[in-house]
Amino acid sequence: MNKVKFIIFTASVCLAIIFILSRDVQAANSQNTFYGVWAGYVNDIPGFCEINKDAMTITNIQGINVKKTINRIVKWEKNDNDQSYTIYVLTENNQKMSIPIDIDAYSDLKLWNAYEFKKSSQAELGKAVRFAEQAKADEEKTKADIEKAKEKAKVDAKASQSSFTDTRDKKTYKTMKIDNQVWMAQNLNYNAKGSKCYQNQDANCNKYGRLYDWNTAKKSCPSGWHLPSKKEWEALSSYAQPNNGCKNCDVKLLNEFGFSALPGGFVNSYGEFHAVGNNGYWWSASEGESLDSDYAYYRAMYYDEEGVYRYILPKSFLYSVRCLQD
C-alpha cells in the first residue's frame, strides 16, 4: 500500500470510528433522559417508577402498604424513535421480560404502551414512602392500644364483678360496674305477671331470663334498681366504644367487661316468638318523643354485628330487661 492510499485508508477508519462513537454517545445521551423518577399508576395502584442505567424499580403505595419491585436491566435497545427504547430485564424471580418505554417532549414516561407516568423526584418518592410507613406505624400502635384496652377491660371487669340477690324470689344475679354504672350482668328472670319464657319453656328463662312488655318491664326491677333510660344506655355504649378504639365495637367489649349480652329473642304484638340465640333486645325506660305514647325505645344487639342499636317499637312487644342500680 503506497503512502497516499494508507493515509486515505487510515482517515476512513478514523471517520468510521468517530461516526460509530458519535452514534453511541448520542444513544447514551438519549438513554440518559430516561433516568430519574416518575409518578403514576400500575393496575390502578399509585406508585413510582425509578429508572437508572442498571435497574427499573416500581414502588407501589396503596394506603399503608409499600411494595418495591426491582427489575435488573440487562440491555437497552434503542428503537427508531430517539425517545423510545426496549429494555430487557430480569425480575426478582429471574424471569426475563422486555419492556417498551418512551418519553415525550414533556418528560412524560410510558411503559408497555399503557401506563403513563409524570416526572417526579427522589424527594417526592421518599416523602410518599415515609408517609405510608408512618401511617402503618400509627395503625399498628392503635391496634396495640386496642389490645391493651381489651386486657385492661378484662382486668377491670373481673375486679368489679359482684352479685345481688333479689329478695322477692331469692334469685341471685351477677353484677358488674362499668364506668360509674352498676349493671346486672344477666337478664332479669323475675316472674312478673304477663312476662313469658321464650316458647313458654322454663329452660329458656333459666338461660336467657324472661321477656316483658314495656309497662311490666318498668316495674319489674327489684328495689334499689331500675329500668335504664335511653341516656343511661347511651352512656354505657359511649364508654365502651372509646375504650375499644373503634366505632360500633361495643358488643364485643361489653362482653369482655362481663356484660354477657345473651340473645333472648322477643315476642311480637301477635304473640309470636322470634330470634332467640341470635338477637338480643332490651327495653329502655324512655318513651317515644312523639304524641303516640304506645311506643318506647329499646336496644338491640345482633349475632352477626358488633354494634348496639337503638330503635323504637310498640310497648306491647316483649323484650328482655337488664336492671341498673339506682
C-alpha positions in Angstrom: 0.0 0.0 0.0 1.5 3.3 -1.0 1.7 6.2 1.3 -1.3 8.1 -0.1 -3.6 5.1 0.0 -2.5 4.4 3.5 -3.4 7.9 4.6 -6.8 7.7 2.9 -7.5 4.3 4.5 -6.5 5.5 7.9 -8.6 8.6 7.6 -11.6 6.4 6.6 -11.2 4.1 9.5 -10.9 7.1 11.9 -14.0 8.7 10.4 -15.9 5.4 10.8 -14.8 5.1 14.4 -15.8 8.7 15.1 -19.2 8.1 13.5 -19.8 5.0 15.5 -18.7 6.6 18.7 -20.8 9.6 17.9 -23.9 7.4 17.4 -23.1 5.6 20.7 -22.7 8.9 22.5 -26.0 10.2 21.1 -27.7 7.0 22.0 -26.3 7.1 25.5 -27.3 10.7 25.9 -30.8 9.8 24.7 -30.9 6.9 27.1 -29.9 9.2 29.9 -33.2 11.1 29.5 -34.9 8.0 30.9 -33.0 8.1 34.1 -35.0 9.6 37.0 -38.2 9.1 39.0 -41.8 9.3 37.7 -45.1 9.1 39.5 -48.2 7.3 38.1 -50.4 4.2 38.4 -49.9 0.5 37.6 -53.1 -1.6 37.6 -54.9 1.4 39.3 -52.4 1.3 42.2 -50.5 4.6 42.7 -46.7 4.4 42.8 -43.4 5.5 41.4 -41.2 4.2 38.6 -37.5 4.8 39.2 -35.0 4.2 36.4 -31.2 4.2 36.1 -28.8 2.5 33.9 -28.9 -0.8 35.8 -32.4 -1.1 37.2 -36.0 -0.2 37.0 -37.7 -0.1 40.4 -41.5 0.1 40.7 -42.7 1.3 44.2 -46.4 0.8 44.7 -48.0 2.7 47.6 -51.6 1.6 48.5 -52.7 3.1 51.7 -50.2 2.0 54.3 -48.7 -0.8 52.2 -45.5 -0.2 50.3 -44.3 -2.8 47.8 -41.0 -2.3 46.0 -40.2 -4.4 42.9 -36.7 -4.2 41.4 -36.0 -5.3 37.9 -32.4 -5.6 36.9 -31.7 -4.1 33.4 -29.7 -6.4 31.2 -29.8 -4.4 27.9 -31.1 -1.2 26.5 -32.2 -1.4 22.8 -32.8 1.8 21.0 -35.8 1.9 18.7 -36.2 4.0 15.6 -37.7 6.9 17.6 -35.0 8.7 19.5 -37.3 8.9 22.5 -38.1 5.2 22.6 -36.3 2.1 23.9 -36.9 -1.5 24.7 -35.3 -2.6 27.9 -34.6 -6.2 28.7 -34.8 -7.0 32.4 -34.5 -9.9 34.9 -37.2 -9.8 37.5 -36.6 -10.6 41.2 -37.6 -14.2 40.3 -35.1 -14.2 37.4 -37.8 -14.1 34.8 -37.0 -12.5 31.5 -39.1 -9.6 30.4 -38.9 -6.9 27.7 -40.4 -3.5 28.4 -41.1 -0.9 25.7 -40.6 2.6 27.1 -40.9 6.0 25.6 -40.8 9.6 26.7 -42.4 12.7 25.1 -41.3 16.3 25.0 -43.0 17.0 28.3 -40.9 14.2 30.0 -44.0 12.1 30.5 -43.0 8.4 30.6 -45.0 5.5 29.1 -44.4 1.8 29.9 -45.7 -1.2 27.9 -47.6 1.4 25.8 -50.2 1.5 28.5 -49.0 3.0 31.8 -48.3 6.7 31.9 -46.1 8.4 34.5 -45.4 12.1 35.2 -42.0 13.4 36.0 -41.3 13.4 39.8 -38.3 13.3 42.1 -36.5 11.2 44.7 -37.7 13.7 47.3 -41.4 13.0 46.4 -40.8 9.3 46.3 -39.1 9.4 49.8 -41.9 11.6 51.1 -44.7 9.2 49.9 -42.9 6.2 51.3 -42.3 7.9 54.7 -45.9 9.0 54.9 -47.2 5.4 54.3 -44.7 3.9 56.7 -45.8 6.4 59.4 -49.4 5.6 58.8 -48.7 1.9 59.1 -46.8 2.6 62.4 -49.7 4.6 63.7 -52.2 1.8 62.8 -50.0 -0.8 64.5 -49.8 1.5 67.6 -53.6 1.9 67.5 -54.0 -1.9 67.3 -51.6 -2.3 70.2 -53.6 0.3 72.2 -56.8 -1.6 71.5 -55.3 -4.8 72.7 -54.1 -3.0 75.9 -57.6 -1.6 76.4 -59.1 -5.0 76.0 -56.8 -6.5 78.5 -57.5 -3.6 80.9 -61.2 -4.1 80.4 -60.9 -7.8 81.3 -58.9 -7.0 84.4 -61.3 -4.2 85.4 -64.3 -6.4 84.7 -63.0 -9.2 86.9 -62.3 -6.7 89.7 -65.7 -5.1 89.5 -67.8 -8.2 89.4 -70.1 -8.9 92.2 -73.6 -10.4 92.8 -77.0 -9.4 94.0 -79.9 -11.4 95.4 -83.4 -10.4 94.7 -85.3 -10.7 98.0 -88.6 -11.3 96.2 -87.7 -14.7 94.8 -84.2 -15.3 96.2 -82.7 -15.4 92.7 -79.0 -14.3 92.5 -77.7 -12.2 89.6 -74.1 -11.4 88.7 -73.5 -7.6 88.7 -70.7 -5.5 87.4 -69.5 -1.9 87.5 -68.8 -0.3 84.1 -67.5 3.2 84.5 -69.9 4.8 87.1 -72.8 2.4 86.4 -73.6 -0.8 88.2 -75.5 -3.2 85.9 -77.0 -6.6 86.3 -74.8 -8.9 84.2 -77.7 -11.2 83.5 -81.2 -10.7 82.1 -83.9 -10.3 84.7 -85.8 -13.5 85.5 -88.4 -12.3 87.8 -91.8 -13.9 87.2 -93.9 -10.8 86.9 -97.5 -11.1 85.8 -97.6 -11.0 82.0 -93.9 -11.9 81.5 -93.0 -15.0 79.5 -90.3 -17.5 78.9 -89.3 -17.9 75.3 -91.6 -20.5 73.7 -93.1 -20.8 77.3 -90.2 -23.1 78.2 -88.7 -22.7 81.7 -85.3 -23.8 80.4 -85.2 -20.6 78.2 -86.0 -18.4 81.3 -83.1 -20.1 83.2 -80.7 -19.3 80.3 -82.0 -16.0 78.8 -84.3 -14.5 81.5 -87.9 -13.6 81.0 -89.5 -11.4 78.3 -91.6 -8.4 79.4 -93.8 -5.8 77.7 -92.8 -2.2 78.4 -95.3 -1.4 81.2 -94.4 -4.6 83.0 -90.7 -4.0 82.5 -91.0 -0.5 84.1 -92.0 -2.0 87.4 -90.2 -5.4 87.4 -86.7 -4.4 88.6 -86.1 -5.1 92.4 -85.9 -2.4 95.0 -82.8 -0.2 94.5 -82.7 -1.0 90.8 -84.5 0.5 87.8 -85.1 0.0 84.1 -82.3 2.1 82.4 -83.3 5.2 80.4 -82.2 5.8 76.8 -79.5 8.2 78.1 -78.2 5.6 80.5 -77.9 3.0 77.7 -76.1 5.6 75.6 -73.7 6.3 78.5 -72.9 2.6 78.6 -72.2 2.4 74.8 -70.2 5.6 74.6 -68.0 4.3 77.4 -67.4 1.0 75.6 -66.6 2.5 72.2 -63.6 4.8 73.0 -62.0 2.1 75.2 -62.2 -0.4 72.4 -60.8 2.1 69.9 -63.4 1.6 67.1 -66.9 2.6 66.3 -69.8 0.1 66.8 -67.5 -2.4 68.6 -69.3 -2.1 71.9 -70.9 -5.5 72.0 -67.6 -7.3 72.0 -66.1 -5.1 74.6 -69.2 -5.1 76.8 -69.0 -8.8 76.8 -65.3 -8.5 77.8 -66.4 -6.3 80.6 -68.7 -9.2 81.6 -71.9 -7.7 80.4 -73.0 -11.1 78.9 -75.5 -9.8 76.3 -77.4 -13.1 75.9 -79.7 -13.0 72.9 -83.1 -13.8 74.4 -85.2 -13.0 71.3 -88.6 -11.3 71.5 -92.3 -11.7 71.3 -94.2 -9.5 68.8 -97.7 -8.0 69.1 -99.2 -11.2 67.7 -97.7 -13.4 70.4 -95.1 -14.9 68.0 -91.6 -15.8 69.3 -88.5 -14.8 67.3 -84.7 -14.8 67.2 -83.7 -16.5 70.5 -80.0 -17.4 70.4 -79.3 -14.9 67.6 -80.5 -11.5 68.6 -81.0 -9.7 71.9 -83.5 -6.9 72.7 -83.7 -4.8 75.9 -86.2 -2.2 76.9 -85.3 1.3 78.0 -87.4 3.4 80.3 -87.8 6.1 77.7 -90.9 6.6 75.7 -91.0 8.0 72.2 -90.9 11.7 71.8 -93.9 11.8 69.5 -97.5 12.2 70.7 -98.1 8.5 70.3 -97.5 7.1 73.8 -97.7 3.4 72.7 -94.0 3.4 71.6 -90.8 3.2 73.6 -87.1 2.9 73.0 -85.2 -0.3 73.2 -81.6 -1.5 72.5 -80.8 -4.3 70.1 -77.7 -6.5 69.6 -77.3 -9.0 66.7 -75.2 -12.1 66.5 -73.6 -11.1 63.1 -72.9 -7.4 64.0 -70.8 -5.6 66.7 -72.9 -2.5 67.3 -75.5 -1.7 69.9 -78.5 -0.2 68.1 -81.4 1.9 69.3 -84.9 1.6 67.9 -88.5 2.5 68.9 -91.4 0.0 68.8 -94.8 -0.6 70.3 -94.8 -1.2 74.1 -96.8 -4.4 73.5 -93.7 -6.2 72.3 -91.9 -8.5 74.9 -88.2 -7.9 75.3 -85.5 -8.7 77.9 -84.8 -6.5 80.8 -81.4 -5.5 82.2 -81.6 -3.6 85.5 -79.4 -0.7 86.6 -78.6 0.2 90.2 -80.2 3.4 91.5 
